Amino acid sequence: MTVLYWLRNDLRLHDNEVLASLPPDASALLPVYCFDPAALGPDAYLGLPKTGPHRLAFLLETLADLQQRYAGLGSGIHFVVGRPAEVLPQLARQLSLSAIWTSAEHTTEELAAEAALTTALGSQIPVRRFETLSLLHPADLPIAVRNLPFSFSKFRFDVAVRTPVRPPYAAPRQLPRLPVGFVPASLPTASALAARLGQPALAQPLRDPRSALPALGGGETAALARLHDYAVERHLIGRYDDTRNQLLGEAFSTKFSPWLANGSLSARQIWAAIDGYDATYGARSKGALQLRLELLWRDYFRLLAQRSGPAFFGWPGLRDQLPKPAQPDRAVFDAWAAGRTGNDFVDANMRELAATGFMSNRGRQNAASYLIHDLHQDWRWGAAWFEHRLIDHDPASNWGNWKYIAGTGTDVRDTAFDVAQQARRYDPQSRYVRTWRQ
């Protein structure tokens, strides 16, 4: 049996259901990462690359690390540029592969890519999908996804509490070899990738010393190092609830999100680390409970996107409510994006995002609220800007949070933030604003 493994947002060895499911008689495995023009090309609202400079650099670091880890197990990765539905069937037929295995995605564009691939392959080469991205395995849910409640509280107390979290899979000790005689293509540079796609090369971002992100880089090696440092070495889980709304420094929150977003760290691995913390330090702390809650929110947005389909990304609300009227003005939007609105707190957050690809959760909520409710701009422009700039962009979490702030998610209440009050509460001495003034 020879399998083509289409790598997506599952860029790790640990807790990988695809690798754990390989049968003993698998004669060869061809891991393939596809640089899809649809994922790297312009968005529908701003015309900007969906994968901006910070996330692209992080992705390339992640893939370089994964390539080394695969090589250490006797395997490798083949890198291709093009639409999966075009390049993967050609490769599968050329090498007479038995099947294509891949991680299941749950958002509209990613599902469309899967469907296009299945259609292109026909009935001769089956596609098998594995669940590697969520905390709760969909097969374990006590309800069908189509019956997911339009309330996180109901999901938390009626669904999640009845769904066990599976233990993470151990990383494999060895992998099947590559197909005989096959020489994988090397990982392209950012400039070479841009040339292949016919796009302008994105400037290589420089690390800003003010960044709240740890200076570890992309990849599973760095992800596991951060998890161990945060949970075990400094046992910061216990104080997470007390610090999570801060704005400066690498320790106020976990900063797991960049690795979670591209799957170089698994949610179940984090959950297991929380279990380990609880076992070591006794009664469950508020920090451990809050961190578990954040992981459940991540799963809820993913399931909500799966249930809602294209409506999850659309202008109207999921309960048929309309957002507040917008007055789209690209000059107003561009000033917000550049951190030139005149609101010091919002501007500081937007400058941090531009410089580092990261913004705190507190900052994201306030920046989004200001764009929608104070500047009266289209919330989808803001979501597209975050998709372009964020190093940790995840479609379900990003668009789900923007939809919530716009009042078009599952909550029909007014979701506008008092940004001035928020600044006084979370940056009372203006340390954050002064840090990001320029």
C-alpha positions in Angstrom: 0.0 0.0 0.0 1.4 3.4 -1.1 -0.2 6.5 0.4 0.1 10.2 -0.6 -0.3 12.2 2.5 -1.6 15.7 1.7 -0.2 17.9 4.4 -2.4 20.8 5.4 -2.7 22.4 8.9 -1.3 19.3 10.6 2.4 20.1 10.4 3.6 17.9 13.3 4.5 14.3 14.2 2.9 14.2 17.6 -0.9 13.6 18.0 -1.3 13.0 14.3 -4.1 10.6 13.5 -3.0 10.3 9.9 0.5 8.9 10.8 -1.0 6.8 13.7 -3.4 5.1 11.3 -0.7 3.9 8.8 -1.0 0.1 8.5 2.0 -2.1 9.1 1.9 -3.1 5.4 2.3 0.5 4.1 5.1 0.0 1.7 5.7 3.7 1.0 4.4 7.1 2.1 4.7 10.4 0.1 4.1 13.4 2.3 3.2 16.4 0.0 2.8 20.0 1.0 0.9 22.1 -1.7 1.3 25.8 -1.9 -2.2 26.6 -3.0 -2.6 29.9 -5.0 -6.1 30.2 -3.5 -4.7 30.3 0.0 -1.8 32.6 -0.9 -3.5 34.8 -3.4 -5.7 37.9 -2.9 -8.8 38.0 -0.8 -12.2 39.1 -2.0 -12.4 42.3 0.0 -9.1 44.1 0.0 -7.2 42.4 -2.8 -4.3 41.5 -0.4 -2.5 38.2 -0.1 -4.4 36.1 2.4 -1.2 34.8 3.8 0.8 37.9 4.7 4.5 38.3 5.4 4.5 37.2 9.0 2.5 34.1 8.5 4.3 33.1 5.4 7.7 33.4 7.1 6.4 31.4 10.1 4.9 28.8 7.7 8.2 28.4 5.9 10.1 28.0 9.2 7.5 25.4 10.2 7.9 23.4 7.0 11.7 23.5 7.3 11.5 22.1 10.8 9.0 19.4 9.8 11.2 18.4 6.9 14.0 17.8 9.3 11.8 15.8 11.6 10.5 13.6 8.8 14.0 13.1 7.5 15.0 11.9 11.0 12.4 9.1 10.7 13.6 8.0 7.2 11.1 10.0 5.2 10.8 13.4 3.6 8.4 16.0 2.2 7.7 16.9 -1.5 6.8 20.5 -2.1 4.6 21.6 -5.0 3.0 24.8 -6.1 -0.5 24.8 -7.6 -4.1 23.9 -6.8 -4.4 20.6 -5.0 -7.1 19.4 -7.4 -4.7 19.8 -10.3 -1.3 18.8 -8.9 -2.1 16.0 -6.5 -4.1 13.7 -8.9 -1.3 14.0 -11.5 1.2 13.0 -8.9 -0.9 10.1 -7.6 -1.4 8.7 -11.0 2.2 9.2 -12.0 3.4 7.1 -9.1 0.4 4.6 -9.0 -0.5 5.5 -5.5 -3.2 3.6 -3.7 -4.9 6.5 -1.8 -4.7 10.1 -0.7 -4.9 10.7 3.1 -5.3 14.1 4.6 -6.6 16.1 7.6 -10.2 17.1 7.6 -10.9 20.9 7.5 -14.3 22.4 8.4 -14.4 25.9 6.8 -15.8 26.7 3.4 -12.8 27.3 1.2 -10.9 24.4 2.6 -13.9 22.1 2.2 -14.2 23.3 -1.4 -10.6 22.3 -2.0 -11.3 18.8 -0.7 -14.4 18.4 -2.8 -12.5 19.6 -5.9 -9.8 17.1 -5.3 -12.2 14.2 -4.8 -14.0 15.1 -8.1 -10.7 15.3 -9.9 -9.6 11.9 -8.7 -12.8 10.2 -9.6 -13.5 6.7 -8.1 -10.1 5.2 -8.8 -8.1 6.9 -6.0 -10.0 7.3 -2.7 -9.5 10.3 -0.4 -9.5 9.5 3.3 -10.0 12.3 5.8 -8.7 12.3 9.4 -9.6 14.5 12.3 -6.3 16.1 13.5 -7.3 19.7 14.1 -9.9 19.7 16.9 -9.8 19.1 20.6 -13.0 17.1 20.7 -13.2 14.4 18.1 -16.4 14.9 16.0 -17.2 11.2 16.2 -17.4 11.5 20.0 -19.9 14.4 20.1 -23.3 13.4 21.6 -25.1 15.3 18.9 -24.8 15.8 15.1 -23.0 18.9 14.0 -26.2 20.1 12.3 -27.8 20.3 15.8 -24.9 22.3 17.3 -26.6 24.9 19.7 -26.3 28.6 18.8 -25.0 29.3 22.3 -21.5 28.6 23.6 -22.8 28.1 27.1 -25.2 25.4 25.9 -22.3 23.8 23.9 -20.1 23.9 26.9 -22.5 22.5 29.4 -24.7 20.3 27.2 -22.2 19.0 24.7 -18.6 19.4 25.6 -19.1 18.2 29.2 -20.4 14.9 27.7 -17.6 14.5 25.2 -14.3 12.9 26.3 -11.0 14.4 25.2 -9.0 11.6 23.6 -5.4 11.3 24.8 -2.9 12.6 22.2 -1.2 10.0 19.9 2.5 9.5 20.5 4.8 10.6 17.7 5.9 7.7 15.4 9.4 6.3 15.8 9.7 5.5 12.1 7.9 6.3 8.9 7.5 4.3 5.7 10.1 5.3 3.1 9.4 7.5 0.1 8.4 5.7 -3.2 11.4 4.0 -4.7 13.4 6.4 -6.9 11.3 9.4 -6.0 13.3 12.6 -5.4 11.2 15.2 -3.5 11.3 18.8 -4.6 12.8 21.1 -2.0 11.2 23.8 0.1 11.0 27.0 -1.9 12.0 30.4 -0.5 9.5 33.2 -0.1 10.9 34.9 -3.2 10.9 31.8 -5.3 7.4 31.0 -4.2 6.2 34.5 -5.2 7.8 34.1 -8.6 6.1 30.7 -9.2 2.8 32.3 -8.3 3.4 35.4 -10.4 3.0 37.6 -7.3 5.2 40.4 -5.9 7.6 39.0 -3.2 6.6 39.8 0.3 9.2 41.6 2.3 10.9 39.4 4.9 9.7 40.7 8.3 12.3 41.6 10.9 11.8 40.7 14.5 10.7 43.7 16.5 12.2 43.7 20.0 8.9 44.9 21.5 7.1 41.7 20.2 5.1 39.7 22.7 5.8 36.5 20.8 8.6 34.3 22.1 11.6 34.3 19.8 11.3 30.6 19.0 10.2 30.6 15.4 7.9 28.2 13.6 7.7 24.4 13.8 6.8 21.5 16.0 10.2 21.7 17.8 9.6 25.3 18.9 6.0 24.5 19.7 6.8 21.7 22.1 9.6 23.8 23.6 7.1 26.6 24.3 4.5 24.2 25.8 7.1 22.6 28.1 8.5 26.0 29.2 5.1 27.5 29.8 3.4 24.5 31.5 6.2 22.7 33.2 9.3 24.8 33.6 7.6 28.0 34.7 4.2 26.5 35.5 2.4 29.6 34.2 -0.9 27.8 33.7 -1.9 28.6 37.3 -1.8 32.3 36.8 -3.2 32.4 33.2 -6.6 33.8 34.3 -4.9 36.7 36.2 -2.6 37.7 33.3 -4.5 36.8 30.1 -5.9 40.4 29.6 -2.5 42.0 29.8 -0.8 43.5 26.8 2.9 43.4 27.1 5.4 40.6 27.4 5.6 37.0 26.3 4.3 35.5 29.5 0.9 37.2 29.9 -0.7 34.6 27.7 0.3 31.2 26.3 1.2 32.4 22.8 0.4 28.9 21.6 -1.9 30.2 18.9 0.6 30.5 16.0 1.6 26.9 16.3 -2.1 25.8 16.9 -3.1 27.6 13.7 -0.9 25.6 11.3 -1.1 22.4 13.4 2.5 22.2 14.6 1.0 22.0 18.1 -2.3 20.1 18.9 -5.1 21.2 21.1 -5.1 17.8 22.8 -1.4 18.1 23.6 -2.2 21.3 25.4 -5.1 19.7 27.2 -2.8 16.9 28.3 -0.4 19.5 29.6 -3.2 21.1 31.6 -4.1 17.7 33.0 -0.4 17.3 34.0 -0.5 20.6 35.7 -3.6 19.7 37.7 -2.1 16.4 38.7 1.0 18.1 40.0 -0.6 21.1 41.8 -3.8 19.6 43.1 -7.1 21.3 42.8 -7.9 22.8 39.4 -6.8 26.4 39.3 -8.8 29.3 37.7 -6.0 29.5 35.2 -6.3 25.9 34.1 -10.1 26.2 33.9 -9.8 29.4 31.8 -7.3 27.8 29.4 -9.5 24.8 28.9 -12.4 27.2 28.2 -10.3 28.9 25.5 -9.6 25.6 23.8 -13.4 24.8 23.9 -14.1 28.2 22.3 -11.7 27.3 19.5 -13.5 24.0 18.9 -16.9 25.8 19.1 -16.0 28.2 16.3 -14.8 25.4 14.2 -18.0 23.4 14.6 -20.1 26.5 14.1 -18.3 27.2 10.8 -19.0 23.6 9.8 -22.7 23.8 10.7 -23.2 27.3 9.1 -21.2 26.8 5.9 -20.8 30.0 3.7 -23.2 31.9 6.1 -20.4 31.9 8.7 -18.4 34.3 6.5 -21.4 36.3 5.2 -22.7 39.8 6.0 -26.1 38.8 7.6 -26.2 37.2 11.1 -26.5 33.5 11.8 -29.9 34.4 13.5 -30.9 36.4 10.4 -30.0 39.7 12.1 -28.4 42.5 10.1 -25.3 44.3 11.3 -25.3 48.0 12.0 -25.3 50.0 8.7 -21.8 50.5 7.3 -20.4 53.5 5.5 -17.5 51.8 3.6 -14.6 54.3 3.1 -11.3 52.9 2.1 -9.4 55.9 3.4 -11.0 55.5 6.8 -10.2 51.8 6.8 -6.6 52.3 5.7 -6.1 54.8 8.5 -7.4 52.2 11.0 -5.1 49.5 9.4 -2.1 51.7 9.6 -2.8 52.8 13.2 -3.6 56.4 12.4 -7.2 56.8 13.7 -6.3 59.2 16.5 -7.4 56.7 19.2 -4.2 56.0 20.9 -5.2 52.6 22.3 -6.5 51.3 19.0 -3.6 52.7 17.1 -1.1 51.0 19.4 -2.7 47.7 18.8 -2.8 48.1 15.0 0.9 49.1 15.0 1.8 46.0 17.0 -0.1 43.9 14.5 1.7 45.5 11.6 5.1 45.1 13.2 4.8 41.6 14.6 1.8 39.8 13.2 0.4 39.5 16.7 -2.1 41.3 18.8 -3.6 40.3 22.2 -7.1 39.0 22.4 -8.1 42.1 24.3 -6.6 44.3 21.6 -8.3 42.3 18.8 -11.7 42.8 20.4 -11.2 46.6 20.9 -9.7 47.2 17.4 -12.6 45.3 15.8 -15.2 47.1 17.8 -13.7 50.5 16.9 -13.7 49.7 13.2 -17.3 48.5 13.2 -19.1 50.6 15.8 -17.1 53.8 15.8 -15.8 54.1 12.3 -18.8 52.3 10.7 -16.8 50.1 8.3 -17.6 46.7 6.9 -16.6 44.1 9.4 -15.5 41.7 6.6 -12.8 44.2 5.6 -11.4 44.0 9.1 -11.5 40.2 9.1 -9.7 40.1 5.8 -7.1 42.5 7.1 -6.5 40.3 10.2 -6.3 37.3 7.9 -3.6 39.0 5.9 -1.6 40.3 8.9 -2.0 37.7 11.7 0.7 35.2 12.2 -1.8 32.9 14.0 -4.7 33.3 11.6 -7.3 30.5 11.9 -10.4 31.0 9.6 -12.9 29.8 12.1 -11.5 31.7 15.1 -10.8 34.9 13.2 -14.0 35.2 11.3 -16.0 33.9 14.2 -14.7 36.6 16.5 -15.3 39.3 14.0 -18.8 38.1 13.4 -19.4 38.2 17.1 -18.2 41.8 17.5 -20.3 42.8 14.4 -23.4 41.4 16.1 -23.9 38.8 13.3 -22.9 35.7 15.1 -25.0 33.7 17.5 -25.4 36.6 20.0 -28.0 39.2 19.2 -27.0 41.6 22.0 -25.1 44.9 21.3 -21.5 43.9 21.2 -19.9 47.4 21.0 -16.9 48.0 23.3 -16.4 51.2 25.2 -12.8 51.5 23.9 -11.9 54.5 26.2 -13.0 52.6 29.3 -11.1 49.5 28.1 -7.9 51.5 27.7 -8.3 52.9 31.2 -8.8 49.5 32.6 -6.2 47.5 30.8 -3.6 50.2 30.1 -4.1 52.6 33.0 -0.6 54.0 32.9 -0.4 54.0 29.1 2.6 51.7 29.1 1.3 49.8 26.1 0.4 52.9 24.2 3.8 54.4 24.8 5.5 51.1 23.7 3.7 51.2 20.4 3.6 54.9 19.8 5.9 54.7 16.8 
